[in-house]
Amino acid sequence: MGKINYMKPKAKFKFNNGNGALLCSKCSVIIKTGRDYTKEEKEAAYGDGYLEPQYCNKCKDELQKS
């Protein structure tokens, strides 16, 4: 039988004309633009690191309630 690989959830990024944006991992609203990235966020955006899923305030509140 084959091995099953599970993907670890990670932050979502979007690029538009070279401008990056960090998106909410649940609803995809823009949380932060590329010019405001931390070093860790910048590395994850370009595939050189890992960043846990990120959530907007609304989705954070919903996740904490459940």
PDB file of N, CA, C and O in Angstrom:
ATOM      1  N   MET A   1       0.827  -1.178   0.000  1.00  0.00           N
ATOM      2  CA  MET A   1       0.000   0.000   0.000  1.00  0.00           C
ATOM      3  C   MET A   1       0.873   1.243   0.000  1.00  0.00           C
ATOM      4  O   MET A   1       1.946   1.247   0.603  1.00  0.00           O
ATOM      5  N   GLY A   2       0.426   2.296  -0.669  1.00  0.00           N
ATOM      6  CA  GLY A   2       1.200   3.536  -0.759  1.00  0.00           C
ATOM      7  C   GLY A   2       1.141   4.352   0.519  1.00  0.00           C
ATOM      8  O   GLY A   2       0.241   4.204   1.346  1.00  0.00           O
ATOM      9  N   LYS A   3       2.123   5.210   0.646  1.00  0.00           N
ATOM     10  CA  LYS A   3       2.214   6.090   1.799  1.00  0.00           C
ATOM     11  C   LYS A   3       1.321   7.311   1.562  1.00  0.00           C
ATOM     12  O   LYS A   3       1.315   7.876   0.468  1.00  0.00           O
ATOM     13  N   ILE A   4       0.575   7.712   2.578  1.00  0.00           N
ATOM     14  CA  ILE A   4      -0.292   8.878   2.483  1.00  0.00           C
ATOM     15  C   ILE A   4       0.451  10.076   3.063  1.00  0.00           C
ATOM     16  O   ILE A   4       0.921  10.033   4.200  1.00  0.00           O
ATOM     17  N   ASN A   5       0.551  11.127   2.290  1.00  0.00           N
ATOM     18  CA  ASN A   5       1.208  12.353   2.747  1.00  0.00           C
ATOM     19  C   ASN A   5       0.148  13.386   3.093  1.00  0.00           C
ATOM     20  O   ASN A   5      -0.700  13.720   2.265  1.00  0.00           O
ATOM     21  N   TYR A   6       0.200  13.883   4.304  1.00  0.00           N
ATOM     22  CA  TYR A   6      -0.713  14.931   4.735  1.00  0.00           C
ATOM     23  C   TYR A   6       0.024  16.257   4.710  1.00  0.00           C
ATOM     24  O   TYR A   6       1.146  16.363   5.205  1.00  0.00           O
ATOM     25  N   MET A   7      -0.606  17.264   4.133  1.00  0.00           N
ATOM     26  CA  MET A   7       0.016  18.580   4.078  1.00  0.00           C
ATOM     27  C   MET A   7      -0.271  19.328   5.372  1.00  0.00           C
ATOM     28  O   MET A   7      -1.407  19.362   5.845  1.00  0.00           O
ATOM     29  N   LYS A   8       0.749  19.913   5.923  1.00  0.00           N
ATOM     30  CA  LYS A   8       0.613  20.721   7.124  1.00  0.00           C
ATOM     31  C   LYS A   8      -0.020  22.059   6.731  1.00  0.00           C
ATOM     32  O   LYS A   8       0.446  22.699   5.788  1.00  0.00           O
ATOM     33  N   PRO A   9      -1.069  22.494   7.433  1.00  0.00           N
ATOM     34  CA  PRO A   9      -1.688  23.781   7.079  1.00  0.00           C
ATOM     35  C   PRO A   9      -0.665  24.907   7.200  1.00  0.00           C
ATOM     36  O   PRO A   9       0.180  24.901   8.095  1.00  0.00           O
ATOM     37  N   LYS A  10      -0.751  25.868   6.291  1.00  0.00           N
ATOM     38  CA  LYS A  10       0.188  26.982   6.326  1.00  0.00           C
ATOM     39  C   LYS A  10      -0.503  28.264   5.900  1.00  0.00           C
ATOM     40  O   LYS A  10      -1.639  28.254   5.425  1.00  0.00           O
ATOM     41  N   ALA A  11       0.201  29.355   6.079  1.00  0.00           N
ATOM     42  CA  ALA A  11      -0.326  30.673   5.717  1.00  0.00           C
ATOM     43  C   ALA A  11      -0.541  30.763   4.209  1.00  0.00           C
ATOM     44  O   ALA A  11       0.121  30.078   3.429  1.00  0.00           O
ATOM     45  N   LYS A  12      -1.484  31.627   3.815  1.00  0.00           N
ATOM     46  CA  LYS A  12      -1.789  31.832   2.396  1.00  0.00           C
ATOM     47  C   LYS A  12      -1.232  33.175   1.941  1.00  0.00           C
ATOM     48  O   LYS A  12      -1.407  34.196   2.606  1.00  0.00           O
ATOM     49  N   PHE A  13      -0.559  33.153   0.799  1.00  0.00           N
ATOM     50  CA  PHE A  13      -0.014  34.372   0.218  1.00  0.00           C
ATOM     51  C   PHE A  13      -0.553  34.533  -1.190  1.00  0.00           C
ATOM     52  O   PHE A  13      -0.881  33.553  -1.860  1.00  0.00           O
ATOM     53  N   LYS A  14      -0.642  35.789  -1.637  1.00  0.00           N
ATOM     54  CA  LYS A  14      -1.083  36.085  -2.993  1.00  0.00           C
ATOM     55  C   LYS A  14      -0.154  37.156  -3.561  1.00  0.00           C
ATOM     56  O   LYS A  14       0.262  38.074  -2.854  1.00  0.00           O
ATOM     57  N   PHE A  15       0.165  37.022  -4.846  1.00  0.00           N
ATOM     58  CA  PHE A  15       1.011  38.016  -5.499  1.00  0.00           C
ATOM     59  C   PHE A  15       0.265  38.616  -6.674  1.00  0.00           C
ATOM     60  O   PHE A  15      -0.394  37.902  -7.431  1.00  0.00           O
ATOM     61  N   ASN A  16       0.369  39.925  -6.826  1.00  0.00           N
ATOM     62  CA  ASN A  16      -0.271  40.637  -7.923  1.00  0.00           C
ATOM     63  C   ASN A  16       0.731  41.676  -8.420  1.00  0.00           C
ATOM     64  O   ASN A  16       1.021  42.649  -7.724  1.00  0.00           O
ATOM     65  N   ASN A  17       1.255  41.466  -9.622  1.00  0.00           N
ATOM     66  CA  ASN A  17       2.265  42.367 -10.195  1.00  0.00           C
ATOM     67  C   ASN A  17       3.465  42.546  -9.265  1.00  0.00           C
ATOM     68  O   ASN A  17       4.007  43.646  -9.152  1.00  0.00           O
ATOM     69  N   GLY A  18       3.875  41.474  -8.604  1.00  0.00           N
ATOM     70  CA  GLY A  18       5.036  41.525  -7.725  1.00  0.00           C
ATOM     71  C   GLY A  18       4.750  42.014  -6.326  1.00  0.00           C
ATOM     72  O   GLY A  18       5.635  41.984  -5.471  1.00  0.00           O
ATOM     73  N   ASN A  19       3.535  42.464  -6.071  1.00  0.00           N
ATOM     74  CA  ASN A  19       3.155  42.917  -4.731  1.00  0.00           C
ATOM     75  C   ASN A  19       2.526  41.756  -3.979  1.00  0.00           C
ATOM     76  O   ASN A  19       1.564  41.148  -4.449  1.00  0.00           O
ATOM     77  N   GLY A  20       3.071  41.454  -2.816  1.00  0.00           N
ATOM     78  CA  GLY A  20       2.568  40.325  -2.044  1.00  0.00           C
ATOM     79  C   GLY A  20       1.537  40.740  -1.016  1.00  0.00           C
ATOM     80  O   GLY A  20       1.488  41.894  -0.590  1.00  0.00           O
ATOM     81  N   ALA A  21       0.714  39.781  -0.624  1.00  0.00           N
ATOM     82  CA  ALA A  21      -0.267  39.999   0.434  1.00  0.00           C
ATOM     83  C   ALA A  21      -0.418  38.708   1.232  1.00  0.00           C
ATOM     84  O   ALA A  21      -0.454  37.617   0.664  1.00  0.00           O
ATOM     85  N   LEU A  22      -0.505  38.841   2.541  1.00  0.00           N
ATOM     86  CA  LEU A  22      -0.772  37.723   3.437  1.00  0.00           C
ATOM     87  C   LEU A  22      -2.283  37.682   3.632  1.00  0.00           C
ATOM     88  O   LEU A  22      -2.893  38.679   4.016  1.00  0.00           O
ATOM     89  N   LEU A  23      -2.885  36.517   3.365  1.00  0.00           N
ATOM     90  CA  LEU A  23      -4.333  36.366   3.424  1.00  0.00           C
ATOM     91  C   LEU A  23      -4.764  35.569   4.641  1.00  0.00           C
ATOM     92  O   LEU A  23      -4.017  34.732   5.147  1.00  0.00           O
ATOM     93  N   CYS A  24      -5.968  35.834   5.103  1.00  0.00           N
ATOM     94  CA  CYS A  24      -6.570  35.023   6.161  1.00  0.00           C
ATOM     95  C   CYS A  24      -6.705  33.601   5.620  1.00  0.00           C
ATOM     96  O   CYS A  24      -7.187  33.402   4.505  1.00  0.00           O
ATOM     97  N   SER A  25      -6.289  32.633   6.394  1.00  0.00           N
ATOM     98  CA  SER A  25      -6.318  31.239   5.947  1.00  0.00           C
ATOM     99  C   SER A  25      -7.727  30.666   5.881  1.00  0.00           C
ATOM    100  O   SER A  25      -7.928  29.583   5.331  1.00  0.00           O
ATOM    101  N   LYS A  26      -8.705  31.379   6.434  1.00  0.00           N
ATOM    102  CA  LYS A  26     -10.083  30.895   6.389  1.00  0.00           C
ATOM    103  C   LYS A  26     -10.916  31.638   5.331  1.00  0.00           C
ATOM    104  O   LYS A  26     -11.551  30.997   4.493  1.00  0.00           O
ATOM    105  N   CYS A  27     -10.921  32.970   5.360  1.00  0.00           N
ATOM    106  CA  CYS A  27     -11.802  33.733   4.463  1.00  0.00           C
ATOM    107  C   CYS A  27     -11.067  34.460   3.338  1.00  0.00           C
ATOM    108  O   CYS A  27     -11.709  35.043   2.466  1.00  0.00           O
ATOM    109  N   SER A  28      -9.756  34.436   3.341  1.00  0.00           N
ATOM    110  CA  SER A  28      -8.891  35.023   2.301  1.00  0.00           C
ATOM    111  C   SER A  28      -8.887  36.544   2.234  1.00  0.00           C
ATOM    112  O   SER A  28      -8.474  37.105   1.219  1.00  0.00           O
ATOM    113  N   VAL A  29      -9.333  37.227   3.279  1.00  0.00           N
ATOM    114  CA  VAL A  29      -9.229  38.677   3.317  1.00  0.00           C
ATOM    115  C   VAL A  29      -7.747  39.041   3.511  1.00  0.00           C
ATOM    116  O   VAL A  29      -7.011  38.299   4.162  1.00  0.00           O
ATOM    117  N   ILE A  30      -7.311  40.168   2.956  1.00  0.00           N
ATOM    118  CA  ILE A  30      -5.920  40.595   3.097  1.00  0.00           C
ATOM    119  C   ILE A  30      -5.668  41.046   4.535  1.00  0.00           C
ATOM    120  O   ILE A  30      -6.359  41.922   5.055  1.00  0.00           O
ATOM    121  N   ILE A  31      -4.673  40.436   5.164  1.00  0.00           N
ATOM    122  CA  ILE A  31      -4.303  40.778   6.536  1.00  0.00           C
ATOM    123  C   ILE A  31      -3.158  41.789   6.536  1.00  0.00           C
ATOM    124  O   ILE A  31      -3.137  42.720   7.340  1.00  0.00           O
ATOM    125  N   LYS A  32      -2.203  41.591   5.618  1.00  0.00           N
ATOM    126  CA  LYS A  32      -1.002  42.410   5.598  1.00  0.00           C
ATOM    127  C   LYS A  32      -0.442  42.431   4.189  1.00  0.00           C
ATOM    128  O   LYS A  32      -0.537  41.440   3.464  1.00  0.00           O
ATOM    129  N   THR A  33       0.144  43.562   3.795  1.00  0.00           N
ATOM    130  CA  THR A  33       0.778  43.644   2.481  1.00  0.00           C
ATOM    131  C   THR A  33       2.274  43.385   2.611  1.00  0.00           C
ATOM    132  O   THR A  33       2.843  43.476   3.698  1.00  0.00           O
ATOM    133  N   GLY A  34       2.894  43.063   1.493  1.00  0.00           N
ATOM    134  CA  GLY A  34       4.297  42.675   1.471  1.00  0.00           C
ATOM    135  C   GLY A  34       5.254  43.667   2.085  1.00  0.00           C
ATOM    136  O   GLY A  34       6.249  43.262   2.687  1.00  0.00           O
ATOM    137  N   ARG A  35       4.989  44.942   1.955  1.00  0.00           N
ATOM    138  CA  ARG A  35       5.922  45.933   2.510  1.00  0.00           C
ATOM    139  C   ARG A  35       5.950  45.911   4.037  1.00  0.00           C
ATOM    140  O   ARG A  35       6.877  46.441   4.650  1.00  0.00           O
ATOM    141  N   ASP A  36       4.935  45.296   4.650  1.00  0.00           N
ATOM    142  CA  ASP A  36       4.862  45.213   6.108  1.00  0.00           C
ATOM    143  C   ASP A  36       5.236  43.844   6.664  1.00  0.00           C
ATOM    144  O   ASP A  36       5.101  43.606   7.864  1.00  0.00           O
ATOM    145  N   TYR A  37       5.710  42.934   5.795  1.00  0.00           N
ATOM    146  CA  TYR A  37       6.068  41.583   6.240  1.00  0.00           C
ATOM    147  C   TYR A  37       7.217  41.605   7.247  1.00  0.00           C
ATOM    148  O   TYR A  37       8.124  42.433   7.171  1.00  0.00           O
ATOM    149  N   THR A  38       7.147  40.668   8.191  1.00  0.00           N
ATOM    150  CA  THR A  38       8.296  40.401   9.053  1.00  0.00           C
ATOM    151  C   THR A  38       9.262  39.527   8.252  1.00  0.00           C
ATOM    152  O   THR A  38       8.918  39.063   7.165  1.00  0.00           O
ATOM    153  N   LYS A  39      10.443  39.302   8.771  1.00  0.00           N
ATOM    154  CA  LYS A  39      11.423  38.451   8.094  1.00  0.00           C
ATOM    155  C   LYS A  39      10.848  37.044   7.887  1.00  0.00           C
ATOM    156  O   LYS A  39      10.999  36.455   6.816  1.00  0.00           O
ATOM    157  N   GLU A  40      10.191  36.517   8.918  1.00  0.00           N
ATOM    158  CA  GLU A  40       9.594  35.174   8.852  1.00  0.00           C
ATOM    159  C   GLU A  40       8.507  35.103   7.773  1.00  0.00           C
ATOM    160  O   GLU A  40       8.437  34.126   7.028  1.00  0.00           O
ATOM    161  N   GLU A  41       7.670  36.122   7.690  1.00  0.00           N
ATOM    162  CA  GLU A  41       6.603  36.161   6.685  1.00  0.00           C
ATOM    163  C   GLU A  41       7.179  36.250   5.279  1.00  0.00           C
ATOM    164  O   GLU A  41       6.686  35.598   4.359  1.00  0.00           O
ATOM    165  N   LYS A  42       8.220  37.056   5.113  1.00  0.00           N
ATOM    166  CA  LYS A  42       8.852  37.214   3.802  1.00  0.00           C
ATOM    167  C   LYS A  42       9.451  35.882   3.343  1.00  0.00           C
ATOM    168  O   LYS A  42       9.300  35.502   2.182  1.00  0.00           O
ATOM    169  N   GLU A  43      10.129  35.175   4.250  1.00  0.00           N
ATOM    170  CA  GLU A  43      10.715  33.879   3.903  1.00  0.00           C
ATOM    171  C   GLU A  43       9.629  32.886   3.495  1.00  0.00           C
ATOM    172  O   GLU A  43       9.782  32.174   2.503  1.00  0.00           O
ATOM    173  N   ALA A  44       8.543  32.836   4.247  1.00  0.00           N
ATOM    174  CA  ALA A  44       7.445  31.912   3.931  1.00  0.00           C
ATOM    175  C   ALA A  44       6.791  32.262   2.597  1.00  0.00           C
ATOM    176  O   ALA A  44       6.419  31.370   1.834  1.00  0.00           O
ATOM    177  N   ALA A  45       6.652  33.547   2.315  1.00  0.00           N
ATOM    178  CA  ALA A  45       6.015  33.981   1.069  1.00  0.00           C
ATOM    179  C   ALA A  45       6.795  33.507  -0.148  1.00  0.00           C
ATOM    180  O   ALA A  45       6.210  33.206  -1.189  1.00  0.00           O
ATOM    181  N   TYR A  46       8.106  33.443  -0.018  1.00  0.00           N
ATOM    182  CA  TYR A  46       8.949  33.037  -1.145  1.00  0.00           C
ATOM    183  C   TYR A  46       9.390  31.577  -1.065  1.00  0.00           C
ATOM    184  O   TYR A  46      10.292  31.155  -1.789  1.00  0.00           O
ATOM    185  N   GLY A  47       8.744  30.801  -0.174  1.00  0.00           N
ATOM    186  CA  GLY A  47       9.000  29.369  -0.099  1.00  0.00           C
ATOM    187  C   GLY A  47      10.256  28.968   0.641  1.00  0.00           C
ATOM    188  O   GLY A  47      10.683  27.817   0.553  1.00  0.00           O
ATOM    189  N   ASP A  48      10.862  29.902   1.375  1.00  0.00           N
ATOM    190  CA  ASP A  48      12.097  29.596   2.109  1.00  0.00           C
ATOM    191  C   ASP A  48      11.854  29.334   3.584  1.00  0.00           C
ATOM    192  O   ASP A  48      12.813  29.202   4.346  1.00  0.00           O
ATOM    193  N   GLY A  49      10.612  29.256   4.005  1.00  0.00           N
ATOM    194  CA  GLY A  49      10.299  29.027   5.407  1.00  0.00           C
ATOM    195  C   GLY A  49       8.862  28.577   5.555  1.00  0.00           C
ATOM    196  O   GLY A  49       8.145  28.411   4.568  1.00  0.00           O
ATOM    197  N   TYR A  50       8.451  28.383   6.789  1.00  0.00           N
ATOM    198  CA  TYR A  50       7.093  27.933   7.085  1.00  0.00           C
ATOM    199  C   TYR A  50       6.443  28.934   8.024  1.00  0.00           C
ATOM    200  O   TYR A  50       7.080  29.427   8.955  1.00  0.00           O
ATOM    201  N   LEU A  51       5.181  29.231   7.780  1.00  0.00           N
ATOM    202  CA  LEU A  51       4.407  30.118   8.633  1.00  0.00           C
ATOM    203  C   LEU A  51       3.064  29.452   8.911  1.00  0.00           C
ATOM    204  O   LEU A  51       2.363  29.039   7.987  1.00  0.00           O
ATOM    205  N   GLU A  52       2.715  29.351  10.178  1.00  0.00           N
ATOM    206  CA  GLU A  52       1.426  28.780  10.582  1.00  0.00           C
ATOM    207  C   GLU A  52       0.288  29.540   9.898  1.00  0.00           C
ATOM    208  O   GLU A  52       0.472  30.686   9.487  1.00  0.00           O
ATOM    209  N   PRO A  53      -0.883  28.917   9.773  1.00  0.00           N
ATOM    210  CA  PRO A  53      -2.031  29.640   9.206  1.00  0.00           C
ATOM    211  C   PRO A  53      -2.281  30.936   9.977  1.00  0.00           C
ATOM    212  O   PRO A  53      -2.148  30.980  11.200  1.00  0.00           O
ATOM    213  N   GLN A  54      -2.641  31.976   9.253  1.00  0.00           N
ATOM    214  CA  GLN A  54      -2.911  33.289   9.844  1.00  0.00           C
ATOM    215  C   GLN A  54      -4.385  33.610   9.642  1.00  0.00           C
ATOM    216  O   GLN A  54      -4.977  33.232   8.632  1.00  0.00           O
ATOM    217  N   TYR A  55      -4.974  34.312  10.608  1.00  0.00           N
ATOM    218  CA  TYR A  55      -6.409  34.592  10.541  1.00  0.00           C
ATOM    219  C   TYR A  55      -6.688  36.064  10.825  1.00  0.00           C
ATOM    220  O   TYR A  55      -5.992  36.697  11.619  1.00  0.00           O
ATOM    221  N   CYS A  56      -7.715  36.600  10.165  1.00  0.00           N
ATOM    222  CA  CYS A  56      -8.180  37.962  10.447  1.00  0.00           C
ATOM    223  C   CYS A  56      -8.861  37.934  11.821  1.00  0.00           C
ATOM    224  O   CYS A  56      -9.134  36.863  12.365  1.00  0.00           O
ATOM    225  N   ASN A  57      -9.130  39.111  12.369  1.00  0.00           N
ATOM    226  CA  ASN A  57      -9.743  39.184  13.701  1.00  0.00           C
ATOM    227  C   ASN A  57     -11.097  38.489  13.763  1.00  0.00           C
ATOM    228  O   ASN A  57     -11.407  37.819  14.748  1.00  0.00           O
ATOM    229  N   LYS A  58     -11.909  38.648  12.711  1.00  0.00           N
ATOM    230  CA  LYS A  58     -13.229  38.032  12.694  1.00  0.00           C
ATOM    231  C   LYS A  58     -13.113  36.508  12.768  1.00  0.00           C
ATOM    232  O   LYS A  58     -13.801  35.871  13.565  1.00  0.00           O
ATOM    233  N   CYS A  59     -12.252  35.930  11.944  1.00  0.00           N
ATOM    234  CA  CYS A  59     -12.110  34.469  11.922  1.00  0.00           C
ATOM    235  C   CYS A  59     -11.441  33.960  13.197  1.00  0.00           C
ATOM    236  O   CYS A  59     -11.769  32.872  13.671  1.00  0.00           O
ATOM    237  N   LYS A  60     -10.506  34.735  13.762  1.00  0.00           N
ATOM    238  CA  LYS A  60      -9.882  34.348  15.046  1.00  0.00           C
ATOM    239  C   LYS A  60     -10.948  34.220  16.114  1.00  0.00           C
ATOM    240  O   LYS A  60     -10.970  33.253  16.875  1.00  0.00           O
ATOM    241  N   ASP A  61     -11.841  35.213  16.165  1.00  0.00           N
ATOM    242  CA  ASP A  61     -12.924  35.187  17.162  1.00  0.00           C
ATOM    243  C   ASP A  61     -13.820  33.969  16.978  1.00  0.00           C
ATOM    244  O   ASP A  61     -14.195  33.319  17.954  1.00  0.00           O
ATOM    245  N   GLU A  62     -14.166  33.658  15.720  1.00  0.00           N
ATOM    246  CA  GLU A  62     -15.005  32.500  15.420  1.00  0.00           C
ATOM    247  C   GLU A  62     -14.321  31.198  15.820  1.00  0.00           C
ATOM    248  O   GLU A  62     -14.963  30.298  16.361  1.00  0.00           O
ATOM    249  N   LEU A  63     -13.020  31.095  15.554  1.00  0.00           N
ATOM    250  CA  LEU A  63     -12.282  29.876  15.892  1.00  0.00           C
ATOM    251  C   LEU A  63     -12.158  29.693  17.400  1.00  0.00           C
ATOM    252  O   LEU A  63     -12.182  28.567  17.895  1.00  0.00           O
ATOM    253  N   GLN A  64     -12.025  30.794  18.127  1.00  0.00           N
ATOM    254  CA  GLN A  64     -11.913  30.712  19.584  1.00  0.00           C
ATOM    255  C   GLN A  64     -13.227  30.311  20.231  1.00  0.00           C
ATOM    256  O   GLN A  64     -13.232  29.683  21.290  1.00  0.00           O
ATOM    257  N   LYS A  65     -14.345  30.669  19.602  1.00  0.00           N
ATOM    258  CA  LYS A  65     -15.667  30.325  20.133  1.00  0.00           C
ATOM    259  C   LYS A  65     -16.007  28.849  19.923  1.00  0.00           C
ATOM    260  O   LYS A  65     -16.783  28.272  20.684  1.00  0.00           O
ATOM    261  N   SER A  66     -15.425  28.244  18.893  1.00  0.00           N
ATOM    262  CA  SER A  66     -15.767  26.838  18.597  1.00  0.00           C
ATOM    263  C   SER A  66     -14.868  25.863  19.313  1.00  0.00           C
ATOM    264  O   SER A  66     -15.030  24.652  19.166  1.00  0.00           O
TER     265      SER A  66
END
